[in-house]
Amino acid sequence: MDVLIERIKDIIVATCMVICSIVAPIKTALIVLGVCALFNFIIGWKTDVHVYKRDFSTSKAFNSIKMLLFWAFTCLVVHLTINLFGEEDLANVFLKYLTWIVSYWYLVNVLKNAKKLFPKSESIKFVYDLVTIEIIAILKSKFLGNIKK
């Protein structure tokens, strides 16, 4: 029986080491996404409670966790796939951009909820307006408009 317990411990330790070695290269992305997701969850929860007068929603909490896990696994799969082709630098760059894009989405959502939570704050409104300017649409209209003329 003691031998079986020792084998199970060895398997658990080996599994943890493998997981840590896979996750180590994307540690920064996971930390950034985790912080963004946590901030998004807290502001969303406060907005629900104080603005919409709703109780804490466990389904929204689990959806938030599922979304974070989805992005974490997406980062892992993308980084691992590109890295397996021997493109470590490209994998790191792609992971960085993916993290920035998802973090931007979290920021927009946080600011949208913060505008409702703090309706008198001009600074939150300004920052929200600043980060939600539709740059692509503006560039398209500017350049495509000139091309058509």
C-alpha positions, 0 to 999 in steps of 0.5 A: 500500500505504501508503494502505491501511495509513493507512486501516486505522489510521484505521478502528481509531482511529475504532472505538476512539473510538466504543467509548470514547464508548459506554462512558464513561457506564458506566465506573464500573459497569464498574470496580465489576463488574470489581473484584467479578468479580476478587475473586470469581474469586480467592476462588473459585480459592483455595477450589477449590485449598485446600479442595476440593484441585482444580487451576486450572480454565480452564473456570471461569476462562472462565465467570467472564470470560463472566459479567463480559462478560454483565453489562458488555454488559447494563449497556451495553444497558440504559443505552443503551436508556433513554438513547436515549429521552432519559431520561439520569437514569433510565438512570443510576439504573437502571444504579446499581441493576443494578450494586448488585444484581450486586455484592451477588451477587458479595459473597454468593458471595465470602463463601460461599467465604471461609467455607469458605476461613477456617472459623474466622473468626467475622467472615466467618460473621457478615457472611455471615449478615448479608448473606444474611438473607432480608429479602423473606421476613421482610417478606412473612411479617410483613406478609402474616401481619398482613393474613391475621389 
